[in-house]
Amino acid sequence: MVYLFWEYSKMEYKPEAAVERREYTGMKVLVVDDERVVRETLLYIFQKHGFSVETAVDGREALEKAGRCAPDIIILDFAMPERDGVETCMRLRNDPRTREIPVIFFSTRPPPEEDIRRIPGQPVRYVEKPCDLEKLFAQIDGCVPRRSSPP
């Protein structure tokens, strides 16, 4: 298992020890997290696997970018200032442009069950951070099929 860890002082990710090589060429992911190091780490990892990546620092920016860039999947932090992940997810699901986009909560703690039940539409997935990258990619694979595979 390869774990993704980050500290405020540095970013660690060793691609040579990374998860099974996957290709997601042509797929778009929106990473929403208020911590810069988390956004940058996921940006790097997803780009290495062929994703086109957009990032957002909060729920307001996430709603704007999701409506504009139409990602295939959204990785969303639960605990953010101003607009938390649950409120952001509810707004995404209430917008006809974004309601079908799968969302994976990626946070240090899961959202409360009563909040999850309020979110309309398809089930919401959760991956705890820091995480085993295999778990994160397994959740992504469960949401969206890969468009191409390496030879």
C-alpha positions as CSV (number, residue, x, y, z in Angstrom):
1,M,0.0,0.0,0.0
2,V,1.2,3.5,-0.8
3,Y,-0.1,6.2,1.5
4,L,-0.5,9.8,0.7
5,F,0.8,12.1,3.5
6,W,1.3,15.8,3.6
7,E,2.7,18.2,6.1
8,Y,2.5,21.9,6.0
9,S,6.2,22.1,5.5
10,K,6.6,19.7,2.6
11,M,4.8,17.5,0.1
12,E,5.7,13.8,-0.2
13,Y,4.7,11.5,-3.0
14,K,7.0,8.8,-4.6
15,P,5.7,8.0,-8.0
16,E,8.1,5.0,-8.4
17,A,6.3,3.4,-5.5
18,A,2.9,4.5,-6.7
19,V,-0.3,2.6,-7.1
20,E,-0.9,0.3,-10.1
21,R,-0.4,2.5,-13.2
22,R,-3.8,3.8,-14.3
23,E,-4.6,6.1,-17.2
24,Y,-7.4,8.6,-17.2
25,T,-6.5,10.5,-20.3
26,G,-9.1,13.0,-21.3
27,M,-10.9,12.9,-17.9
28,K,-11.4,16.0,-15.9
29,V,-11.2,16.2,-12.1
30,L,-12.0,19.2,-9.9
31,V,-10.1,19.1,-6.6
32,V,-11.6,21.3,-3.8
33,D,-9.6,21.8,-0.6
34,D,-8.7,24.9,1.4
35,E,-5.2,23.5,2.1
36,R,-2.8,24.4,-0.6
37,V,-0.5,21.4,-0.1
38,V,-3.4,19.0,-0.5
39,R,-4.5,20.7,-3.7
40,E,-1.0,20.6,-5.1
41,T,-0.3,17.0,-4.1
42,L,-3.5,15.8,-5.7
43,L,-2.9,18.0,-8.8
44,Y,0.5,16.3,-9.2
45,I,-0.9,12.8,-8.7
46,F,-3.9,13.2,-10.9
47,Q,-1.8,14.8,-13.7
48,K,0.6,11.8,-13.5
49,H,-2.4,9.5,-14.2
50,G,-3.6,11.5,-17.2
51,F,-6.3,13.6,-15.7
52,S,-6.9,17.2,-16.7
53,V,-7.1,19.0,-13.3
54,E,-8.8,22.1,-12.0
55,T,-8.5,23.2,-8.4
56,A,-10.6,25.3,-6.1
57,V,-9.9,26.7,-2.6
58,D,-13.5,26.8,-1.3
59,G,-17.1,25.9,-2.1
60,R,-17.9,29.2,-3.9
61,E,-15.0,28.7,-6.3
62,A,-15.9,25.0,-6.7
63,L,-19.4,25.9,-7.9
64,E,-18.2,28.4,-10.4
65,K,-15.5,26.1,-11.8
66,A,-17.8,23.0,-11.9
67,G,-20.4,24.9,-13.9
68,R,-17.7,26.2,-16.3
69,C,-15.4,23.2,-16.8
70,A,-17.8,20.3,-16.4
71,P,-15.5,17.8,-14.6
72,D,-16.0,14.1,-14.7
73,I,-15.6,13.8,-11.0
74,I,-15.2,16.2,-8.0
75,I,-12.9,15.5,-5.0
76,L,-14.3,17.7,-2.2
77,D,-13.0,18.5,1.2
78,F,-15.8,18.4,3.9
79,A,-14.4,20.8,6.4
80,M,-13.8,24.2,4.7
81,P,-14.4,27.7,5.8
82,E,-17.3,29.8,4.5
83,R,-19.2,27.0,2.6
84,D,-18.6,23.4,3.8
85,G,-18.5,20.4,1.6
86,V,-22.1,19.3,2.3
87,E,-23.5,22.7,1.4
88,T,-21.3,22.8,-1.7
89,C,-22.4,19.3,-2.7
90,M,-26.1,20.1,-2.2
91,R,-25.7,23.2,-4.4
92,L,-23.9,21.0,-7.1
93,R,-26.8,18.5,-7.0
94,N,-29.4,21.3,-7.3
95,D,-27.8,22.8,-10.4
96,P,-28.8,21.0,-13.7
97,R,-25.3,21.6,-15.1
98,T,-23.6,19.7,-12.2
99,R,-26.1,17.4,-10.7
100,E,-24.8,14.2,-12.3
101,I,-21.1,14.8,-11.5
102,P,-19.9,12.2,-9.0
103,V,-18.6,13.6,-5.7
104,I,-16.0,12.0,-3.4
105,F,-15.6,13.6,0.0
106,F,-11.9,13.6,0.8
107,S,-11.5,14.8,4.4
108,T,-10.0,14.0,7.8
109,R,-13.4,13.1,9.1
110,P,-16.6,12.0,7.4
111,P,-19.6,14.3,7.2
112,P,-22.3,13.6,9.7
113,E,-24.8,11.0,8.4
114,E,-27.7,13.3,8.8
115,D,-26.0,15.8,6.5
116,I,-25.3,13.1,3.9
117,R,-29.0,12.1,3.9
118,R,-29.9,15.7,2.9
119,I,-27.9,15.5,-0.3
120,P,-30.1,14.6,-3.2
121,G,-29.1,12.3,-6.1
122,Q,-26.5,9.6,-6.3
123,P,-24.7,8.3,-3.2
124,V,-21.8,10.3,-1.9
125,R,-18.5,8.5,-1.4
126,Y,-15.9,9.2,1.3
127,V,-12.1,8.7,1.5
128,E,-10.3,9.6,4.7
129,K,-7.1,11.7,4.4
130,P,-4.3,11.0,4.7
131,C,-5.1,8.0,2.5
132,D,-4.0,4.8,0.8
133,L,-3.9,5.9,-2.8
134,E,-5.4,2.5,-3.9
135,K,-8.5,3.4,-1.9
136,L,-8.8,6.8,-3.5
137,F,-8.4,5.4,-7.0
138,A,-10.8,2.5,-6.2
139,Q,-13.5,5.1,-5.3
140,I,-12.8,7.1,-8.5
141,D,-13.0,3.8,-10.5
142,G,-16.4,3.1,-8.8
143,C,-17.7,6.5,-10.0
144,V,-16.4,6.9,-13.5
145,P,-15.0,4.3,-15.9
146,R,-11.6,4.8,-17.4
147,R,-11.6,6.0,-21.0
148,S,-8.4,4.4,-21.9
149,S,-5.8,2.0,-20.6
150,P,-2.0,1.9,-21.0
151,P,-0.7,-0.7,-23.5
